[in-house]
Amino acid sequence: MQPGPGRGPGRPAVGIAFEGDFGTRLDALLAVAMLNGFQVKNEARQIALGVSKPQLGAAQLADVVAGFYASRPPGGANMVGMPEGALLKDAAPLATATLAEKTPEGKAKYTSGINRMLDTADTAVLIRNQLLAQNDGSATIVVAGPATGMTRLMGLYGALPQISAKVRQLVLASGAFGSSVIDPAIKADVAAARKVFAEWPTPIVVAGMEVGEALPYPGASIAADFEWSPAHPVVDAYRSARPMPYDAPAPALAAMLHAVKGDENYFKLSAPGTISVLDDGSLRFAPSDSGKHRYLIADPAEKERVVGAYTALVTAKPRPARGGRGGPE
């Protein structure tokens, strides 16, 4: 029996497990900032955070951003997931530039508690373990990067029944619809994307590149809305990614907003159907009443409301640490 009004705890807010390409995707960092905004409003809970590739710099940047929003001391411990395997030597320019920021005194502006792979958790195991602690149907996984990590998660012993029971939906900030553009996140691991679309047991919603282009994050907000923090890793990442001013395409923000507020009609949804992945990494959608896949469609009439939600959530201050200390006031 559910507790009556005013008695006992209510059903918790949706738990979000987020995996992103923090080495190259600015919108992945913006999505972590948005998730903080939802947590401050008690509308969502971050249950797991991981990087898409085994890149130490990307994991360090994820750790810095997570620590900033957790109001923990610089270099303190924070659980960040990273895939197992040999560390990649691929460029992670967003992480490299942000972590190279210096204070006016010439000291490192941001420090991480992650110095080696052993300082991280395996992303798939981290997400699986966190799902075990959730109520049935109360979690959503959001991915802004290659689908590789989700195939690893599906392959863990006993994971598929847990995904079916715990996960409400998988929301992917990847792919493109209605254009010939190929998303690098899909092309990076076509086989993984195919496996996820073919075998993932719960509904999948895709926020494609065209949604990110139609509803970018406004650069004017970066210039005006973060004066409360003289050192903000997401702001520094934004400024390092491209010469200012510019508006940043942000499919990951669309994915996160839908994951938490999907019932508030910020976006139109395609009819249900089945998404398949072609050899070149492009996506093909086939409508079907029995299909478990849908994709977001930007609604021009809702652009002002969507961008307003983006800025309100992304610019939210961290919740102060226990005892009233930490976190900018």
PAZAPA-4460 file (N, C-alpha, C; in steps of 0.05 Angstrom, whole numbers, plus 32768, in hexadecimal, padded with zeros to 4 digits):
% residues 329
    n_x    n_y    n_z   ca_x   ca_y   ca_z    c_x    c_y    c_z   seq   type   mol
   8011   7FE8   8000   8000   8000   8000   8012   8019   8000     1      M     A
   800B   802C   7FEE   801A   8045   7FEE   8013   8056   8006     2      Q     A
   8026   8064   8012   8020   8075   8029   800C   808B   8021     3      P     A
   7FFB   8092   8034   7FE8   80A8   802F   7FF5   80C2   802F     4      G     A
   7FE7   80D7   8027   7FF3   80F2   8026   7FFE   80FA   8041     5      P     A
   8017   8103   8041   8023   810D   805A   802F   80F6   806B     6      G     A
   802D   80DD   8062   8038   80C7   8072   804D   80B8   8061     7      R     A
   8065   80B6   806C   8079   80A6   805F   8084   80B3   8046     8      G     A
   809A   80A9   803C   80A6   80B5   8025   8096   80AF   800C     9      P     A
   8096   80C2   7FF9   8089   80BE   7FE0   809B   80B0   7FCD    10      G     A
   8092   80AB   7FB5   80A2   809E   7FA1   80B9   80B0   7F99    11      R     A
   80D2   80A6   7F98   80E9   80B8   7F92   80E8   80C3   7F76    12      P     A
   80F5   80D9   7F71   80F7   80E4   7F56   8106   80D1   7F45    13      A     A
   8103   80D4   7F2B   8111   80C1   7F18   812F   80C2   7F1D    14      V     A
   813B   80AA   7F1D   8158   80A7   7F20   8165   80A7   7F04    15      G     A
   8178   80B8   7F00   8185   80BB   7EE6   81A2   80AF   7EE7    16      I     A
   81A7   809B   7ED7   81C2   8092   7ED2   81CB   809F   7EB8    17      A     A
   81E1   80AF   7EB9   81E9   80BE   7EA1   8205   80B5   7E99    18      F     A
   8208   80AE   7E80   8222   80A8   7E74   8227   80BB   7E5D    19      E     A
   823E   80C9   7E5C   8243   80DC   7E47   8260   80DD   7E3E    20      G     A
   8264   80E7   7E26   827E   80EB   7E1B   8289   8106   7E25    21      D     A
   8295   8106   7E3C   829F   811F   7E48   82B9   8129   7E3C    22      F     A
   82C4   8119   7E2A   82DD   8121   7E1D   82D8   8135   7E06    23      G     A
   82C1   8132   7DF9   82BC   8142   7DE1   82A1   8150   7DE0    24      T     A
   828E   8147   7DF0   8272   8152   7DEE   826B   8166   7E03    25      R     A
   8269   817F   7DFB   8262   8194   7E0E   8245   818F   7E19    26      L     A
   8234   8185   7E08   8218   8181   7E11   8216   816C   7E27    27      D     A
   822A   815A   7E29   822A   8146   7E3F   822E   8154   7E59    28      A     A
   8241   8168   7E59   8246   8177   7E72   822D   8188   7E79    29      L     A
   8221   8195   7E65   8209   81A5   7E6A   81F3   8193   7E76    30      L     A
   81F2   817A   7E6D   81DD   8168   7E77   81E2   8162   7E95    31      A     A
   81FB   8160   7E9E   8200   815C   7EBA   81F7   8174   7ECA    32      V     A
   81FC   818C   7EBF   81F3   81A5   7ECC   81D4   81A5   7ECD    33      A     A
   81C7   819C   7EB8   81A9   819B   7EB8   81A0   8187   7ECD    34      M     A
   81AD   8170   7ED0   81A5   815D   7EE4   81A8   8168   7F00    35      L     A
   81BD   8178   7F04   81BF   8186   7F1E   81A6   8198   7F23    36      N     A
   819E   81A6   7F0E   8186   81B7   7F11   816E   81A7   7F19    37      G     A
   816B   8190   7F0D   8154   817E   7F14   8157   8174   7F31    38      F     A
   8170   816E   7F39   8174   8164   7F55   816E   8179   7F69    39      Q     A
   8175   8192   7F64   8170   81A8   7F76   8151   81AB   7F7A    40      V     A
   8142   81A6   7F65   8125   81A8   7F66   8118   818E   7F6F    41      K     A
   8128   817A   7F76   811E   815F   7F7E   810D   8152   7F69    42      N     A
   8113   8157   7F4F   8104   814C   7F39   8113   8134   7F2C    43      E     A
   812C   812F   7F34   813B   8119   7F2A   8152   8113   7F3D    44      A     A
   815D   80FB   7F3B   8175   80F4   7F4B   818A   80E8   7F39    45      R     A
   81A3   80F1   7F3C   81B9   80E5   7F2E   81C1   80CC   7F3C    46      Q     A
   81BE   80B5   7F2F   81C5   809C   7F3C   81DF   8091   7F32    47      I     A
   81E9   8099   7F1B   8202   8090   7F11   820C   80A4   7EFB    48      A     A
   8226   80A7   7EFA   8233   80B9   7EE6   824B   80AA   7EDB    49      L     A
   824C   80A8   7EC0   8262   809B   7EB4   826B   80A8   7E9A    50      G     A
   8283   80A2   7E91   828D   80AC   7E77   828B   8095   7E63    51      V     A
   8288   809D   7E4A   8283   808A   7E34   829C   807A   7E2C    52      S     A
   82B3   8086   7E2F   82CC   807A   7E25   82E1   8078   7E3C    53      K     A
   82F3   8065   7E3A   8308   8064   7E4E   831D   8079   7E4A    54      P     A
   8316   8092   7E50   8328   80A9   7E4E   832C   80B5   7E69    55      Q     A
   8344   80B6   7E73   8348   80C0   7E8E   8340   80DD   7E90    56      L     A
   8347   80ED   7E7D   833F   810A   7E7E   8321   810E   7E7F    57      G     A
   8312   80FE   7E6F   82F5   8100   7E70   82EA   80F9   7E8B    58      A     A
   82F5   80E4   7E97   82EC   80DC   7EB2   82F3   80F1   7EC7    59      A     A
   830B   80FE   7EC4   8312   8113   7ED6   82FF   812B   7ED4    60      Q     A
   82F8   8132   7EBC   82E6   8148   7EB8   82CA   8142   7EC3    61      L     A
   82C1   8129   7EBF   82A7   8121   7ECB   82A9   8122   7EE9    62      A     A
   82BF   811B   7EF4   82C3   811C   7F11   82C2   8139   7F1B    63      D     A
   82CF   814B   7F0D   82D0   8167   7F14   82B4   8172   7F14    64      V     A
   82A4   816D   7EFF   8289   8177   7EFD   8277   816B   7F12    65      V     A
   827A   8151   7F16   826A   8144   7F2B   8270   8150   7F46    66      A     A
   828A   8154   7F4B   8292   815F   7F65   8288   817C   7F69    67      G     A
   8288   818B   7F53   827E   81A7   7F55   8261   81A7   7F5E    68      F     A
   8251   8195   7F52   8235   8195   7F59   822F   8187   7F73    69      Y     A
   8242   8177   7F7C   823E   816A   7F96   824A   817B   7FAD    70      A     A
   8256   8192   7FA5   8262   81A5   7FB9   8276   8197   7FCA    71      S     A
   8287   8185   7FBE   829C   8178   7FCD   82B6   8186   7FC9    72      R     A
   82CA   8182   7FDB   82E3   8190   7FD9   82F2   8187   7FBF    73      P     A
   8302   8198   7FB3   8311   8191   7F9B   8322   8178   7F9F    74      P     A
   8321   8165   7F8D   8331   814D   7F8F   8324   8138   7FA0    75      G     A
   830D   813D   7FAC   8300   8129   7FBD   82F5   8112   7FAC    76      G     A
   82EE   80FD   7FBA   82E5   80E5   7FAC   82C9   80E8   7FA1    77      A     A
   82C4   80DE   7F89   82AA   80DD   7F7D   82A9   80C6   7F6B    78      N     A
   8293   80B6   7F6B   8291   809E   7F5B   828A   80A5   7F3E    79      M     A
   829D   80A2   7F2C   8298   80A6   7F0F   829E   808B   7F01    80      V     A
   828D   8084   7EEE   8291   806C   7EDF   82A2   8071   7EC6    81      G     A
   82B2   805D   7EBF   82C1   805E   7EA6   82C3   8041   7E9C    82      M     A
   82C0   803C   7E82   82C1   8021   7E78   82DC   8014   7E7D    83      P     A
   82DC   7FFA   7E82   82F5   7FEB   7E84   8302   7FEA   7E69    84      E     A
   831C   7FE5   7E69   832B   7FE3   7E50   8343   7FF5   7E51    85      G     A
   8354   7FF2   7E3D   836C   8003   7E3B   8363   8020   7E37    86      A     A
   8371   8032   7E46   836B   804F   7E44   8370   8058   7E27    87      L     A
   835D   8067   7E1C   8360   8071   7E01   8373   8089   7E00    88      L     A
   8381   808B   7DEA   8392   80A2   7DE6   8384   80B6   7DD4    89      K     A
   836B   80B0   7DCC   835C   80C3   7DBC   835A   80DE   7DCA    90      D     A
   8358   80F3   7DBA   8356   810E   7DC5   833C   8111   7DD4    91      A     A
   833E   811E   7DEB   8326   8126   7DFB   8328   8144   7DFF    92      A     A
   8324   8154   7DE9   832B   8170   7DEA   831C   8180   7DFE    93      P     A
   8303   817A   7E02   82F3   8189   7E15   82FD   8185   7E32    94      L     A
   8304   816C   7E38   830F   8167   7E53   832A   8173   7E56    95      A     A
   833B   8170   7E42   8356   817B   7E43   8356   8199   7E48    96      T     A
   8346   81A7   7E38   8345   81C4   7E3B   833A   81CD   7E56    97      A     A
   8326   81C0   7E5F   8319   81C9   7E79   832C   81C3   7E90    98      T     A
   8338   81AC   7E90   834A   81A4   7EA6   8363   81B5   7EA6    99      L     A
   836A   81C2   7E90   8382   81D2   7E8E   837D   81EE   7E99   100      A     A
   8364   81F5   7EA0   835E   8210   7EAA   836F   8216   7EC4   101      E     A
   8378   822F   7EC5   8388   8238   7EDC   837A   824E   7EEB   102      K     A
   8380   8250   7F05   8377   8267   7F15   8389   827F   7F0E   103      T     A
   8381   8297   7F17   8392   82AF   7F12   83AE   82AB   7F1E   104      P     A
   83B1   829A   7F32   83CB   8295   7F3F   83DB   8280   7F30   105      E     A
   83CF   8274   7F1B   83DE   8260   7F0B   83DB   8244   7F14   106      G     A
   83C9   823F   7F28   83C4   8224   7F31   83AE   8217   7F21   107      K     A
   83AC   81FC   7F23   8397   81EE   7F15   837C   81F7   7F20   108      A     A
   836A   81FE   7F0E   8350   8208   7F16   833E   81F1   7F1F   109      K     A
   8342   81D9   7F13   8332   81C2   7F1A   8344   81AA   7F1E   110      Y     A
   833E   819B   7F34   834D   8183   7F3A   833A   816C   7F3D   111      T     A
   8343   8155   7F36   8332   813D   7F38   833F   8128   7F4A   112      S     A
   832E   8118   7F57   8338   8102   7F67   833E   80E9   7F56   113      G     A
   833A   80EB   7F3C   833F   80D4   7F2A   835B   80D8   7F1D   114      I     A
   836D   80C5   7F23   8388   80C6   7F17   838F   80AD   7F07   115      N     A
   837E   8099   7F09   8382   807F   7EFA   8368   8071   7EF8   116      R     A
   8367   805D   7EE7   834E   804F   7EE2   8343   8043   7EFC   117      M     A
   8354   803A   7F0E   834B   802E   7F27   833C   8041   7F38   118      L     A
   833E   805B   7F32   832F   806F   7F42   8312   8072   7F38   119      D     A
   830B   8063   7F23   82F0   8063   7F18   82E2   8048   7F1C   120      T     A
   82C8   8048   7F18   82B9   802E   7F17   82B5   8027   7EFA   121      A     A
   82B1   800E   7EF4   82A8   8006   7ED9   828C   8010   7ED5   122      D     A
   8288   8020   7EBF   826E   802D   7EBC   8257   801A   7EBB   123      T     A
   8259   8004   7EAC   8243   7FF1   7EAA   823C   7FE6   7EC6   124      A     A
   8251   7FDE   7ED5   824C   7FD3   7EF0   8240   7FE8   7F02   125      V     A
   824A   8000   7F01   823F   8016   7F11   8221   801A   7F0C   126      L     A
   821A   801C   7EF3   81FE   8020   7EEC   81ED   8008   7EF5   127      I     A
   81F7   7FF0   7EEF   81E8   7FD8   7EF7   81E3   7FD7   7F16   128      R     A
   81F8   7FDD   7F25   81F5   7FDC   7F42   81E2   7FF2   7F4C   129      N     A
   81E3   8009   7F40   81D1   801E   7F48   81B4   8018   7F41   130      Q     A
   81B0   800B   7F2A   8195   8003   7F23   8189   7FF0   7F37   131      L     A
   8199   7FDF   7F43   818F   7FCB   7F56   8182   7FD9   7F6E   132      L     A
   818B   7FF1   7F74   8180   8000   7F8B   8167   8010   7F85   133      A     A
   815E   8010   7F6C   8148   8021   7F64   812D   8012   7F66   134      Q     A
   8118   8021   7F6A   80FD   8015   7F68   80F8   800D   7F4B   135      N     A
   80E7   7FF9   7F47   80E1   7FF1   7F2C   80D6   8008   7F1C   136      D     A
   80E0   800B   7F03   80D6   8020   7EF1   80DD   803C   7EF9   137      G     A
   80F0   8040   7F0B   80F5   805B   7F15   810F   8067   7F0A   138      S     A
   811D   8059   7EF9   8137   8063   7EEF   8135   8067   7ED0   139      A     A
   8146   807A   7EC7   8149   807F   7EAB   8167   8081   7EA5   140      T     A
   8170   8076   7E8F   818C   8079   7E87   818D   808C   7E70   141      I     A
   81A0   80A0   7E72   81A4   80B3   7E5D   81C1   80B0   7E53   142      V     A
   81C4   80AF   7E39   81DF   80AB   7E2D   81E4   80C0   7E18   143      V     A
   81FB   80CE   7E1B   8204   80E1   7E07   8220   80D9   7DFE   144      A     A
   8220   80C5   7DEC   8239   80BA   7DE3   8234   80A0   7DD5   145      G     A
   8249   8091   7DCF   8246   8077   7DC2   8235   8064   7DD4   146      P     A
   8229   8050   7DC7   8218   803D   7DD5   8227   8026   7DE2   147      A     A
   8242   8027   7DE0   8253   8011   7DEA   824D   800A   7E07   148      T     A
   824A   801E   7E18   8245   8018   7E34   822B   800A   7E39   149      G     A
   8217   800F   7E29   81FD   8002   7E2D   81FF   7FE4   7E25   150      M     A
   8210   7FDE   7E11   8213   7FC1   7E0A   8222   7FB3   7E21   151      T     A
   8235   7FC1   7E2D   8243   7FB5   7E44   822F   7FB0   7E5B   152      R     A
   821E   7FC3   7E60   820A   7FC0   7E75   81F8   7FA8   7E6F   153      L     A
   81EE   7FA6   7E56   81DC   7F90   7E4F   81EA   7F75   7E52   154      M     A
   8205   7F75   7E4F   8213   7F5C   7E50   821A   7F52   7E6C   155      G     A
   8216   7F63   7E80   821C   7F5A   7E9B   8208   7F44   7EA4   156      L     A
   8212   7F32   7EB5   8201   7F1C   7EBE   81E9   7F27   7ECD   157      Y     A
   81D2   7F1E   7EC4   81B9   7F26   7ED1   81AF   7F42   7ECC   158      G     A
   81BD   7F51   7EBA   81B6   7F6D   7EB7   819C   7F72   7EA8   159      A     A
   8197   7F62   7E94   817F   7F67   7E83   8165   7F66   7E93   160      L     A
   8161   7F53   7EA5   8149   7F54   7EB6   8148   7F6C   7EC8   161      P     A
   815F   7F75   7ED2   815F   7F8D   7EE3   8159   7FA6   7ED2   162      Q     A
   8164   7FA7   7EBA   815D   7FBE   7EA8   813F   7FBF   7EA3   163      I     A
   8134   7FA7   7E9D   8117   7FA6   7E97   8107   7FAF   7EAE   164      S     A
   810F   7FA8   7EC7   8100   7FAE   7EDE   8103   7FCB   7EE7   165      A     A
   811C   7FD5   7EE6   8122   7FEF   7EF3   8121   8007   7EE0   166      K     A
   8127   8003   7EC6   812B   8019   7EB4   8111   8020   7EA5   167      V     A
   8108   8038   7EA8   80F0   8042   7E9B   80F5   8045   7E7D   168      R     A
   810C   8051   7E76   8113   8055   7E5A   8131   805B   7E58   169      Q     A
   813B   8057   7E40   8156   805F   7E39   8154   8076   7E26   170      L     A
   8161   808C   7E2C   8160   80A4   7E1B   817C   80A9   7E10   171      V     A
   817E   80A9   7DF5   8198   80AB   7DE8   819A   80C7   7DDB   172      L     A
   81AE   80D6   7DE1   81B4   80EF   7DD3   81C8   80E8   7DBD   173      A     A
   81BD   80DD   7DA7   81CF   80D3   7D92   81BE   80D0   7D78   174      S     A
   81CC   80CD   7D62   81BF   80C9   7D48   81B3   80E2   7D3D   175      G     A
   81A6   80DF   7D26   819A   80F6   7D18   8183   80EB   7D07   176      A     A
   816E   80FB   7D05   8157   80F3   7CF5   8151   810A   7CE2   177      F     A
   8149   8103   7CCA   8141   8117   7CB6   8158   8126   7CA9   178      G     A
   8170   811B   7CAB   8187   8127   7C9E   819B   8111   7C97   179      S     A
   81B0   8119   7C88   81C5   8106   7C80   81DC   8107   7C93   180      S     A
   81DA   8116   7CA9   81F0   8119   7CBC   81F4   80FE   7CCB   181      V     A
   820D   80F7   7CCF   8213   80DF   7CDE   821E   80E7   7CF9   182      I     A
   8212   80DE   7D0F   821B   80E5   7D2A   8234   80D5   7D31   183      D     A
   824A   80E2   7D38   8262   80D4   7D41   825D   80C0   7D57   184      P     A
   824A   80C6   7D69   8244   80B4   7D7F   823A   8099   7D76   185      A     A
   822B   8098   7D60   8222   807F   7D54   8238   8072   7D44   186      I     A
   8246   8082   7D34   825B   8077   7D23   8272   806B   7D33   187      K     A
   8276   8076   7D4B   828C   806C   7D5B   8289   804E   7D62   188      A     A
   8271   8044   7D64   826C   8028   7D6A   8251   8020   7D5F   189      D     A
   8251   801B   7D44   8238   8014   7D37   822D   7FFA   7D42   190      V     A
   823E   7FE6   7D47   8235   7FCC   7D51   8227   7FCF   7D6C   191      A     A
   8232   7FE0   7D7D   8225   7FE4   7D97   8209   7FF1   7D94   192      A     A
   8208   8006   7D83   81EE   8013   7D7F   81DA   7FFF   7D74   193      A     A
   81E2   7FEE   7D61   81CF   7FDA   7D56   81C5   7FC7   7D6C   194      R     A
   81D7   7FBF   7D7D   81D0   7FAC   7D92   81BC   7FB9   7DA5   195      K     A
   81C1   7FD2   7DAD   81B0   7FDF   7DBF   8194   7FE3   7DB4   196      V     A
   8192   7FEC   7D9B   8178   7FF0   7D8F   8169   7FD5   7D8A   197      F     A
   8178   7FC0   7D86   816C   7FA6   7D81   8164   7F97   7D9B   198      A     A
   8173   7F9B   7DB1   8170   7F8A   7DC8   8169   7F98   7DE2   199      E     A
   816B   7FB2   7DE3   8165   7FC0   7DFC   8148   7FBA   7E04   200      W     A
   8142   7FB2   7E1D   8128   7FA8   7E24   8112   7FBD   7E2A   201      P     A
   811A   7FD6   7E2E   8106   7FEA   7E35   8103   7FFF   7E1E   202      T     A
   80EF   8010   7E20   80ED   8025   7E0B   8106   8036   7E08   203      P     A
   810C   803E   7DF0   8123   8050   7DE9   8118   8069   7DDC   204      I     A
   8122   8080   7DE5   811B   809A   7DD9   8136   80A6   7DD0   205      V     A
   8137   80B1   7DB7   814F   80BC   7DAC   814B   80DB   7DA9   206      V     A
   815F   80EA   7DB3   8161   8107   7DAE   8177   810A   7D9A   207      A     A
   8170   810E   7D80   8183   8110   7D6B   8191   812A   7D69   208      G     A
   81A5   812B   7D57   81B5   8143   7D53   81A4   815A   7D4A   209      M     A
   818F   8154   7D3A   817E   816A   7D30   816F   8178   7D46   210      E     A
   8169   816A   7D5C   815C   8176   7D73   8170   8188   7D81   211      V     A
   8188   817F   7D83   819D   818F   7D90   81A3   81A9   7D81   212      G     A
   81A2   81A7   7D66   81A7   81BF   7D56   8190   81D2   7D58   213      E     A
   8177   81C8   7D58   815F   81D9   7D59   815C   81E7   7D74   214      A     A
   8167   81DA   7D89   8163   81E4   7DA5   817E   81E6   7DB3   215      L     A
   818F   81F8   7DAB   81AA   81F9   7DB7   81A9   8207   7DD2   216      P     A
   81BE   8203   7DE1   81C1   8212   7DFA   81CC   822E   7DF4   217      Y     A
   81C0   8243   7DFE   81C8   825E   7DF7   81E2   8267   7E04   218      P     A
   81F4   8270   7DF3   820E   827A   7DFD   820A   8293   7E0F   219      G     A
   81F5   82A2   7E0A   81F0   82BA   7E1A   81EC   82B2   7E38   220      A     A
   81E2   829A   7E3D   81DE   8291   7E58   81F9   828D   7E66   221      S     A
   820C   8282   7E56   8227   827D   7E61   8234   8298   7E6A   222      I     A
   822F   82AC   7E5A   823B   82C7   7E60   822D   82D5   7E77   223      A     A
   8214   82CE   7E7C   8205   82DF   7E8F   81FB   82D1   7EA9   224      A     A
   81F9   82B7   7EA8   81EA   82A9   7EBE   81FA   829A   7ED2   225      D     A
   8215   829C   7ED1   8226   828C   7EE3   8238   829D   7EF4   226      F     A
   8231   82B6   7EF8   8242   82C7   7F08   8244   82BE   7F25   227      E     A
   8232   82AC   7F2E   8233   82A2   7F49   824A   8290   7F4F   228      W     A
   8259   8287   7F3A   8270   8275   7F3E   8287   827E   7F2D   229      S     A
   829D   8288   7F3A   82B4   8291   7F2B   82C3   827A   7F1D   230      P     A
   82BF   8261   7F26   82CB   824A   7F1A   82B6   8235   7F15   231      A     A
   82AD   8232   7EFC   8297   8220   7EF5   82A1   820E   7EDE   232      H     A
   82A5   81F4   7EE3   82B1   81E3   7ECE   82A1   81E1   7EB4   233      P     A
   8286   81E2   7EB6   8276   81E1   7E9E   8278   81FA   7E8E   234      V     A
   8279   8211   7E9C   827D   822B   7E8E   8298   822C   7E80   235      V     A
   82AD   8223   7E8E   82C8   8223   7E82   82C9   8210   7E6A   236      D     A
   82BC   81F9   7E6C   82BB   81E7   7E56   82AD   81F4   7E3E   237      A     A
   8297   8201   7E43   8288   820E   7E2D   829A   8223   7E20   238      Y     A
   82A8   8233   7E2F   82B9   8248   7E23   82D1   823D   7E15   239      R     A
   82DA   8225   7E1D   82F1   8219   7E0F   82EA   820A   7DF6   240      S     A
   82D1   8203   7DF3   82C9   81F1   7DDD   82C9   8200   7DC2   241      A     A
   82C3   821A   7DC2   82C0   8229   7DA9   82C2   8247   7DB0   242      R     A
   82CC   8257   7D9E   82CC   8274   7DA4   82B0   827F   7DAB   243      P     A
   82AF   828D   7DC0   8295   8299   7DC9   8290   82B3   7DB8   244      M     A
   8277   82BB   7DB5   825F   82AD   7DBF   8254   8299   7DAA   245      P     A
   8247   8284   7DB3   823A   8271   7DA2   8225   8262   7DB2   246      Y     A
   8211   8257   7DA4   81FD   8246   7DB0   8205   8229   7DAA   247      D     A
   8204   8219   7DBF   820F   81FD   7DBD   81F8   81E9   7DB7   248      A     A
   81FA   81DB   7DA0   81E6   81C5   7D9C   81E7   81B2   7DB4   249      P     A
   81CF   81A9   7DBC   81CE   819B   7DD6   81B9   8185   7DD6   250      A     A
   81BD   8170   7DC6   81AB   8159   7DC7   81AA   814C   7DE3   251      P     A
   81C0   814D   7DF2   81C0   8141   7E0C   81AE   814F   7E1F   252      A     A
   81AA   816A   7E1C   8197   8179   7E2D   817B   8171   7E26   253      L     A
   8175   816D   7E0C   815B   8164   7E04   8155   8148   7E10   254      A     A
   8169   8137   7E0F   8166   811C   7E1A   8161   811C   7E38   255      A     A
   8170   812D   7E47   816D   812E   7E64   8152   813B   7E6B   256      M     A
   814A   8150   7E5D   8130   815C   7E62   8119   8149   7E5D   257      L     A
   811B   813A   7E48   8106   8126   7E43   8106   8110   7E57   258      H     A
   811E   8108   7E60   8121   80F2   7E73   8112   80F8   7E8D   259      A     A
   8113   8112   7E95   8107   811A   7EAF   80EB   8125   7EAB   260      V     A
   80E7   8133   7E95   80CE   8142   7E92   80C0   813A   7E78   261      K     A
   80C1   8120   7E71   80B6   8117   7E58   8098   811B   7E56   262      G     A
   808A   811E   7E6D   806D   8121   7E6C   8064   813E   7E69   263      D     A
   8077   8151   7E66   8070   816D   7E64   8072   8178   7E48   264      E     A
   8075   8167   7E34   8072   816E   7E18   8085   8184   7E0F   265      N     A
   809E   8183   7E18   80B2   8196   7E0D   80B8   8190   7DF0   266      Y     A
   80B5   8177   7DE9   80BC   816D   7DCE   80A4   815D   7DC3   267      F     A
   80A3   815C   7DA9   8091   8149   7D9C   809F   812E   7D9B   268      K     A
   808F   8119   7D9B   809B   80FE   7D99   8092   80F1   7D7F   269      L     A
   80A4   80E3   7D72   809D   80D4   7D5B   8089   80BE   7D62   270      S     A
   807D   80B3   7D4E   806D   809B   7D52   807F   8084   7D5C   271      A     A
   8075   8070   7D69   8086   8059   7D71   8090   804B   7D58   272      P     A
   80A7   803E   7D5B   80B2   8030   7D44   80CC   8021   7D4C   273      G     A
   80DC   801B   7D38   80F5   800C   7D3C   810B   801C   7D2E   274      T     A
   8121   8020   7D3D   8138   802E   7D32   814D   8019   7D2C   275      I     A
   8159   801A   7D14   816F   8009   7D0C   8187   801B   7D04   276      S     A
   819E   800F   7D05   81B7   801E   7D00   81C3   8013   7CE6   277      V     A
   81C8   8024   7CD3   81D4   801D   7CBA   81F3   801C   7CBD   278      L     A
   8200   8011   7CA8   821D   800C   7CAA   822C   8026   7CAE   279      D     A
   8222   803C   7CA3   8231   8056   7CA5   822B   8065   7CBF   280      D     A
   821A   8059   7CD0   8214   8066   7CEA   81FA   8076   7CEA   281      G     A
   81ED   8078   7CD3   81D4   8087   7CD2   81BE   8075   7CDD   282      S     A
   81A8   8082   7CE6   8191   8074   7CF2   817A   8073   7CDF   283      L     A
   816C   805D   7CE0   8153   805A   7CD0   813C   8054   7CE3   284      R     A
   8126   8062   7CE0   810F   805F   7CF1   80F8   8053   7CE1   285      F     A
   80ED   803D   7CEB   80D6   8030   7CDF   80BE   8031   7CF2   286      A     A
   80A9   8040   7CEC   8092   8041   7CFE   8086   8026   7D02   287      P     A
   807D   8021   7D1B   8071   8008   7D22   8062   800B   7D3C   288      S     A
   8049   8003   7D3C   8039   8006   7D55   8045   7FF6   7D6C   289      D     A
   8053   7FE1   7D66   805F   7FD1   7D7B   807C   7FD9   7D81   290      S     A
   8086   7FED   7D74   80A2   7FF5   7D77   80A7   8002   7D92   291      G     A
   80C0   7FFF   7D9D   80C7   800A   7DB7   80D8   8023   7DB5   292      K     A
   80DC   802C   7D9C   80EE   8043   7D98   80DE   805B   7D8E   293      H     A
   80E7   8073   7D98   80DC   808C   7D8F   80F2   80A1   7D8F   294      R     A
   80EE   80B7   7D81   8102   80CC   7D81   80F5   80E7   7D86   295      Y     A
   8104   80F9   7D91   80FA   8114   7D98   80FA   8125   7D7F   296      L     A
   80E6   8137   7D7E   80E3   814A   7D68   80E1   8166   7D74   297      I     A
   80F3   8178   7D6C   80F2   8193   7D76   80D8   81A1   7D6C   298      A     A
   80CA   81AD   7D7E   80B1   81BC   7D78   80B8   81DA   7D79   299      D     A
   80B8   81E7   7D62   80BE   8204   7D62   80AD   8214   7D75   300      P     A
   8095   820C   7D79   8083   821B   7D8B   808C   8219   7DA8   301      A     A
   809C   8205   7DAF   80A5   8201   7DCA   80C2   820A   7DCF   302      E     A
   80CF   8215   7DBA   80EC   821B   7DBD   80F2   822D   7DD5   303      K     A
   80E2   8243   7DD8   80E7   8255   7DEE   80E4   8247   7E09   304      E     A
   80D0   8236   7E0B   80CC   8228   7E25   80E3   8214   7E2A   305      R     A
   80EC   8206   7E14   8101   81F2   7E17   811B   8200   7E20   306      V     A
   8123   8215   7E11   813C   8223   7E17   813A   8230   7E33   307      V     A
   8123   8239   7E3B   811F   8244   7E56   8124   822F   7E6B   308      G     A
   811A   8216   7E66   811F   8200   7E78   813D   81F9   7E79   309      A     A
   8149   81F9   7E62   8166   81F3   7E61   8175   8206   7E73   310      Y     A
   8171   8220   7E6F   8181   8234   7E7E   817B   8234   7E9B   311      T     A
   8162   8231   7EA2   815A   8230   7EBF   8167   8219   7ECD   312      A     A
   8169   8202   7EC0   8173   81EA   7ECD   8192   81EA   7ECD   313      L     A
   819E   81F1   7EB6   81BB   81EF   7EB3   81C8   8204   7EC5   314      V     A
   81BC   821B   7ECA   81C8   8230   7EDA   81C3   822D   7EF8   315      T     A
   81B5   8219   7F00   81AE   8215   7F1C   81C7   8211   7F2D   316      A     A
   81C8   821E   7F44   81DE   821A   7F57   81DD   81FE   7F63   317      K     A
   81F4   81F3   7F6A   81F3   81DA   7F79   81E5   81DC   7F93   318      P     A
   81D9   81C7   7F9C   81CD   81C7   7FB7   81E3   81C9   7FCB   319      R     A
   81E1   81DA   7FDF   81F6   81DC   7FF3   81FC   81C2   8001   320      P     A
   8215   81BD   8008   821D   81A5   8016   8210   81A4   8031   321      A     A
   820F   818C   803D   8203   8189   8057   8211   819B   806B   322      R     A
   8201   81A7   807D   820C   81B9   8090   820D   81D6   8086   323      G     A
   8203   81DA   806D   8201   81F5   8063   821A   81FF   8056   324      G     A
   822F   81EE   8054   8248   81F7   8048   824B   81EB   802C   325      R     A
   825D   81F7   801D   8261   81ED   8002   824D   81F8   7FEF   326      G     A
   8251   81F6   7FD5   823E   8200   7FC1   823C   821E   7FC2   327      G     A
   823E   822A   7FAB   823C   8247   7FAA   8221   8251   7FB5   328      P     A
   8221   8267   7FC2   8208   8273   7FCC   8200   828A   7FBB   329      E     A
***
